[in-house]
Amino acid sequence: MAGRRISGAWTTGRRSLLAAGLAIGVAGGLASPASAQETISCAYPYWFGFAPVPVAMAMGYFEEEGLEVTTVYDNDRANVMPALESGDLDCTMRTIGEHMSRPLEADSNLVVIGTVDVSVGADGVVAAGDIQSATDLVGKTFAGEINHPGTVMTAYALQQAGYSLDDVDLRLIATDDSAAVFEDPSVAAVATWEPMMSEIVANSSREGAHILLDSSDFNGLVTDIIIVRRDDYEANPEKYAKFLRGIYRAVDLFNNDPNKFLEVAAPAFEVEPDQMAIDIQGLTYTSYEEAVTFMGAGGPETLKPIVASLNEINVSLDLMDAPIPYEAMVDPSLLTNLWDGYTR
């Protein structure tokens, strides 16, 4: 399993894991007012991109909406997907590419209703000095996890140039091992993430080691999304509108007063605000306006062509049985007029 280093401690999972079991995690979730009229339970990986949720909880944004939210950190889809199916969970969050992978199908009882953050440099690929473009990897060894963002970026870049991952020698590794693997001169490039990505470039014995690709090169390819149970969403749309308003108010807080946001968010992740400030440099939280653009509420959808590309990539990597249409997966309707009659 992959690992990501956040604030000096290695943790497991693409978005690192704090509580391994849902039963334990949900029971120990953050407390909310007992007087709330509606409830949402949400599981997501331990990843600072999801900080708007605990910030909205701590700032009372959900409480003001009459909404009780409980959360748990869990990166393991083998836990999360069954809990969503049974109704023990209402919501989860992760990257769009991960969400699209098996066991998701077009008729699954899940729907994407918003975006929360975008990787803008936190994920990428480190390459040897003679590799100056993705096409230079053709016929050479590329090492990474099959669903790692760096692997997906490489597949996307190759696809855009008329190639695929079938044209490289893909060596499957754990991301934790990427620094050691890259020391092998037969490996042309490795998929990794920050801060390991920069550390490999700085400390590798291989002359010319450099960042070949990072998520800032791909507009929205590594976007974290808000996923909810379709049946509950369709029965209680206003409950999920409350959830979205709380999240985007928290993003507004970050954009207007980042120090206050970090002060409130850091305790939820058991880190110091200054540590968190460093670790979020490779991501950007999506504001309400940006979410509207991504989702296509009333206009073109930034995510739609990304989903089309990810369909091709995931099918080619055997992560999906068949492409899933954008419209079967995404519903932007809540974002339209989300603030009508409400104070932002």
ROTOR-336401 format. One line per 4 residues: their letters; for each residue x, y, z of C-alpha. Coordinates in nm, 4 decimals. Layout:
# residues N
a> X,Y,Z; ... $
END
This chain:
# residues 344
magr> 0.0000,0.0000,0.0000; 0.1191,0.3513,-0.0761; 0.2301,0.5995,0.1843; 0.2324,0.9756,0.2104 $
risg> 0.4458,1.1697,0.4490; 0.2520,1.4455,0.6220; 0.4163,1.6680,0.8824; 0.7032,1.4342,0.9533 $
awtt> 0.5171,1.1048,1.0000; 0.4710,0.8274,0.7430; 0.1128,0.7084,0.7177; -0.0517,0.4496,0.4946 $
grrs> -0.2814,0.4975,0.1979; -0.2803,0.7423,-0.0935; -0.4474,0.9848,0.1402; -0.3087,0.8671,0.4690 $
llaa> -0.5085,0.6717,0.7215; -0.5763,0.7682,1.0842; -0.8564,0.5309,1.1840; -0.8448,0.1897,1.0222 $
glai> -1.1906,0.0567,1.1071; -1.5211,0.2235,1.0310; -1.6919,0.0825,1.3377; -1.4279,0.2336,1.5629 $
gvag> -1.3885,0.5505,1.3581; -1.7548,0.6455,1.3294; -1.8147,0.5788,1.6950; -1.5260,0.8089,1.7743 $
glas> -1.6211,1.0781,1.5216; -1.6227,1.4441,1.6071; -1.9227,1.5411,1.8157; -2.1915,1.7748,1.6847 $
pasa> -2.4921,1.9308,1.8547; -2.7562,1.6794,1.9562; -3.0263,1.9287,1.8586; -2.9482,1.9082,1.4862 $
qeti> -3.2503,1.8009,1.2806; -3.0625,1.6199,1.0031; -2.7448,1.4106,1.0003; -2.4676,1.3208,0.7556 $
scay> -2.1924,1.0693,0.8309; -1.8838,1.0989,0.6113; -1.5623,0.8971,0.5757; -1.2576,1.0302,0.3956 $
pywf> -0.8805,0.9732,0.3962; -0.6518,1.1620,0.6311; -0.5598,1.4285,0.3793; -0.5474,1.8028,0.4371 $
gfap> -0.7486,1.8589,0.1203; -1.0572,1.7576,0.3166; -0.9932,2.0098,0.5969; -1.2937,2.2301,0.5013 $
vpva> -1.5196,1.9674,0.6618; -1.3713,1.9740,1.0153; -1.3351,2.3523,0.9848; -1.7052,2.3863,0.9004 $
mamg> -1.7818,2.1666,1.2011; -1.5611,2.3649,1.4389; -1.6834,2.7021,1.3126; -2.0465,2.6008,1.3588 $
yfee> -2.1376,2.6370,0.9915; -2.3228,2.3043,0.9835; -2.4850,2.3742,1.3189; -2.6222,2.7025,1.1844 $
egle> -2.7845,2.5004,0.9050; -2.9437,2.2585,1.1539; -2.7146,1.9816,1.0304; -2.5184,1.7297,1.2373 $
vttv> -2.2062,1.5945,1.0674; -1.9904,1.3090,1.1955; -1.6634,1.2096,1.0302; -1.4010,0.9362,1.0281 $
ydnd> -1.0658,0.9050,0.8533; -1.0573,0.5922,0.6382; -0.8714,0.5485,0.3111; -0.9744,0.1866,0.2496 $
ranv> -1.2510,0.1609,-0.0118; -1.3040,-0.1980,0.1040; -1.4411,-0.0430,0.4246; -1.6059,0.2651,0.2810 $
mpal> -1.7969,0.1236,-0.0163; -1.9898,-0.1419,0.1828; -2.0715,0.1172,0.4509; -2.2156,0.3468,0.1847 $
esgd> -2.4138,0.0602,0.0369; -2.5606,-0.0352,0.3760; -2.6426,0.3241,0.4702; -2.3990,0.3327,0.7629 $
ldct> -2.2270,0.6141,0.5734; -2.3832,0.8913,0.3663; -2.0739,1.0471,0.2155; -1.7129,0.9985,0.1197 $
mrti> -1.4419,1.2019,-0.0560; -1.1428,1.1080,-0.2733; -0.9951,1.1778,-0.6162; -1.2230,1.1502,-0.9168 $
gehm> -0.9938,0.8895,-1.0758; -0.9981,0.6665,-0.7681; -1.3745,0.7017,-0.7349; -1.4287,0.5901,-1.0931 $
srpl> -1.2380,0.2660,-1.0468; -1.3945,-0.0718,-0.9753; -1.6410,-0.1522,-0.8114; -1.8158,0.1686,-0.9292 $
eads> -2.0622,0.1144,-1.2144; -2.2950,0.3461,-1.4040; -2.5940,0.2353,-1.1948; -2.4163,0.2514,-0.8563 $
nlvv> -2.6036,0.4251,-0.5760; -2.3463,0.7043,-0.5589; -2.3362,1.0537,-0.7055; -2.0765,1.3321,-0.7125 $
igtv> -2.2257,1.6618,-0.5915; -1.9222,1.8886,-0.5509; -1.5463,1.9348,-0.5492; -1.3310,2.0169,-0.2478 $
dvsv> -0.9673,2.0496,-0.3611; -0.7306,2.0074,-0.6537; -0.3711,1.8857,-0.6450; -0.1509,2.1565,-0.7982 $
gadg> 0.1941,2.0105,-0.7476; 0.1621,1.7634,-0.4602; 0.1733,1.4580,-0.6904; 0.4056,1.3786,-0.9767 $
vvaa> 0.6881,1.1880,-1.1451; 1.0656,1.2074,-1.0893; 1.2796,1.1130,-1.3885; 1.6423,1.0557,-1.4817 $
gdiq> 1.8315,1.3309,-1.6591; 1.7896,1.1826,-2.0065; 1.4094,1.1731,-1.9737; 1.2803,1.5148,-2.0756 $
satd> 0.9259,1.4277,-2.1838; 0.6714,1.1534,-2.1242; 0.7431,1.0113,-2.4683; 1.1073,0.9578,-2.3668 $
lvgk> 0.9722,0.6849,-2.1380; 0.8619,0.4725,-2.4335; 1.0529,0.1440,-2.4161; 1.1970,0.2279,-2.0736 $
tfag> 1.1104,0.1277,-1.7163; 0.8602,0.3400,-1.5285; 0.7884,0.2477,-1.1643; 0.4720,0.3330,-0.9744 $
einh> 0.1495,0.2121,-0.8219; -0.1207,0.1267,-1.0719; -0.3677,0.3924,-0.9494; -0.1156,0.6491,-0.8233 $
pgtv> -0.1769,1.0049,-0.9491; 0.1728,1.0073,-1.0987; 0.0947,0.6911,-1.2935; -0.2332,0.8397,-1.4130 $
mtay> -0.0544,1.1602,-1.5213; 0.2006,0.9569,-1.7150; -0.0740,0.7550,-1.8825; -0.2558,1.0771,-1.9710 $
alqq> 0.0566,1.2452,-2.1125; 0.1390,0.9367,-2.3176; -0.2200,0.9178,-2.4411; -0.2070,1.2795,-2.5560 $
agys> 0.1046,1.1949,-2.7594; -0.0476,0.8853,-2.9174; 0.1063,0.6270,-2.6842; -0.0089,0.4363,-2.3737 $
lddv> 0.1377,0.2694,-2.0664; 0.1605,-0.0450,-2.2805; 0.4504,0.1295,-2.4525; 0.6570,0.1465,-2.1317 $
dlrl> 0.7874,-0.1262,-1.8996; 0.5643,-0.0641,-1.5964; 0.7164,-0.1877,-1.2708; 0.4653,-0.1979,-0.9841 $
iatd> 0.6032,-0.0679,-0.6538; 0.4828,0.0776,-0.3242; 0.5174,0.4549,-0.3289; 0.6974,0.4363,0.0063 $
dsaa> 0.9814,0.2674,-0.1823; 1.0057,0.5172,-0.4685; 1.3245,0.6858,-0.3417; 1.5072,0.3539,-0.3142 $
vfed> 1.3665,0.2252,-0.6443; 1.4813,0.5381,-0.8280; 1.8425,0.4648,-0.7272; 1.8289,0.1692,-0.9666 $
psva> 1.9791,0.3058,-1.2924; 1.7515,0.0779,-1.4968; 1.4478,0.2774,-1.3724; 1.3846,0.5822,-1.5898 $
avat> 1.1184,0.7423,-1.3692; 0.9045,0.6884,-1.0591; 0.5584,0.8054,-0.9562; 0.5643,0.9737,-0.6158 $
wepm> 0.4330,1.2724,-0.4191; 0.5454,1.5551,-0.1958; 0.7514,1.5923,0.0092; 0.9153,1.2716,-0.1173 $
msei> 0.9178,1.4051,-0.4723; 1.1401,1.7012,-0.3865; 1.3518,1.4909,-0.1517; 1.4313,1.2422,-0.4301 $
vans> 1.5422,1.5215,-0.6620; 1.7563,1.6799,-0.3899; 1.9154,1.3617,-0.2573; 1.9358,1.1161,-0.5460 $
sreg> 2.2811,0.9970,-0.6472; 2.1660,1.0100,-1.0095; 2.2865,1.3191,-1.1902; 2.0109,1.5211,-1.3547 $
ahil> 1.7244,1.3811,-1.1488; 1.4289,1.6158,-1.1918; 1.0523,1.6456,-1.1686; 0.9232,1.5385,-1.5071 $
ldss> 0.5512,1.5843,-1.4393; 0.3503,1.7189,-1.1512; -0.0172,1.7814,-1.0953; 0.0165,2.1536,-1.1689 $
dfng> 0.0681,2.0491,-1.5340; -0.2780,1.8862,-1.5496; -0.5777,2.1110,-1.4948; -0.7992,1.9195,-1.2532 $
lvtd> -0.6792,1.5661,-1.3342; -0.6252,1.5061,-0.9599; -0.9436,1.6599,-0.8175; -1.0966,1.5531,-0.4868 $
iiiv> -1.4735,1.5223,-0.5034; -1.7707,1.4947,-0.2662; -1.9580,1.1663,-0.3164; -2.2919,1.0834,-0.1508 $
rrdd> -2.5558,0.8109,-0.1534; -2.7861,0.8843,-0.4430; -3.1025,0.7518,-0.2757; -3.0577,0.9699,0.0327 $
yean> -2.9497,1.2676,-0.1777; -3.2584,1.2441,-0.3978; -3.4849,1.2059,-0.0954; -3.3196,1.4889,0.1022 $
peky> -3.1509,1.7318,-0.1389; -3.1677,2.0272,0.0999; -2.9697,1.8320,0.3596; -2.6839,1.8012,0.1128 $
akfl> -2.7195,2.1657,0.0095; -2.6567,2.2492,0.3766; -2.3485,2.0288,0.3672; -2.2127,2.2050,0.0580 $
rgiy> -2.2800,2.5521,0.2003; -2.0838,2.4631,0.5138; -1.7898,2.3329,0.3117; -1.7735,2.6330,0.0799 $
ravd> -1.8035,2.8752,0.3723; -1.4978,2.7004,0.5175; -1.3136,2.7482,0.1870; -1.4141,3.1161,0.1973 $
lfnn> -1.2551,3.1326,0.5434; -0.9307,2.9916,0.4045; -0.9312,3.2404,0.1172; -1.0073,3.5364,0.3464 $
dpnk> -0.8155,3.4388,0.6610; -0.5835,3.1402,0.6013; -0.4258,3.1701,0.9456; -0.7638,3.1317,1.1147 $
flev> -0.8470,2.8369,0.8898; -0.5205,2.6627,0.9790; -0.5657,2.7374,1.3478; -0.9054,2.5660,1.3383 $
aapa> -0.8115,2.2833,1.1001; -0.4797,2.1671,1.2445; -0.6167,2.0107,1.5676; -0.8465,1.7852,1.3643 $
feve> -0.5352,1.6343,1.2045; -0.3233,1.6485,1.5222; -0.0596,1.8711,1.3627; 0.0614,2.2259,1.4170 $
pdqm> -0.0754,2.5034,1.1918; 0.2698,2.5876,1.0547; 0.3250,2.2227,0.9590; -0.0109,2.2135,0.7847 $
aidi> 0.0651,2.5384,0.6018; 0.3695,2.3745,0.4427; 0.1882,2.0566,0.3480; -0.1032,2.2285,0.1716 $
qglt> 0.1191,2.4223,-0.0690; 0.0651,2.1539,-0.3313; -0.3147,2.1793,-0.3264; -0.5830,2.4403,-0.3702 $
ytsy> -0.9269,2.4322,-0.2112; -1.2052,2.4826,-0.4621; -1.4300,2.7763,-0.3820; -1.8003,2.7655,-0.4586 $
eeav> -1.7402,2.9500,-0.7866; -1.4632,2.7075,-0.8844; -1.6839,2.4101,-0.7946; -1.9529,2.5482,-1.0246 $
tfmg> -1.6988,2.5628,-1.3080; -1.5675,2.2129,-1.2379; -1.9115,2.0564,-1.2108; -2.0781,2.2507,-1.4913 $
aggp> -2.3704,2.4017,-1.3018; -2.5158,2.6268,-1.5714; -2.2188,2.6054,-1.8069; -1.9335,2.3922,-1.9479 $
etlk> -1.7990,2.1222,-1.7161; -1.4222,2.1268,-1.6516; -1.4509,1.7767,-1.5092; -1.6292,1.6247,-1.8101 $
piva> -1.3285,1.5943,-2.0437; -1.1183,1.4849,-1.7447; -1.3668,1.2050,-1.6759; -1.3539,1.1057,-2.0438 $
slne> -0.9748,1.0760,-2.0275; -0.9845,0.8916,-1.6966; -1.2365,0.6476,-1.8415; -0.9863,0.5546,-2.1126 $
invs> -0.6928,0.5393,-1.8714; -0.8725,0.3366,-1.6048; -1.0079,0.0869,-1.8565; -0.6609,0.0456,-2.0096 $
ldlm> -0.5169,-0.0169,-1.6606; -0.7962,-0.2688,-1.5874; -0.9272,-0.0485,-1.3051; -1.2729,-0.0309,-1.4669 $
dapi> -1.4817,-0.2843,-1.6568; -1.6277,-0.0201,-1.8904; -1.6434,0.3597,-1.9244; -1.8985,0.5388,-1.7054 $
pyea> -2.0775,0.8390,-1.8619; -2.0213,1.1718,-1.6868; -2.3959,1.2285,-1.6480; -2.4361,0.8909,-1.4720 $
mvdp> -2.1759,0.9864,-1.2158; -2.2179,1.3604,-1.1535; -2.5107,1.5834,-1.0547; -2.4256,1.9555,-1.0366 $
sllt> -2.7824,2.0697,-0.9738; -2.7375,2.1543,-0.6046; -2.4698,2.4075,-0.6914; -2.7139,2.6097,-0.8993 $
nlwd> -2.8545,2.8859,-0.6796; -2.6982,2.7219,-0.3711; -2.6982,3.0522,-0.1844; -3.0425,3.1805,-0.2803 $
gytr> -3.2107,3.2902,0.0442; -2.9006,3.2147,0.2516; -2.6193,3.4273,0.3921; -2.2774,3.3215,0.2676 $
END
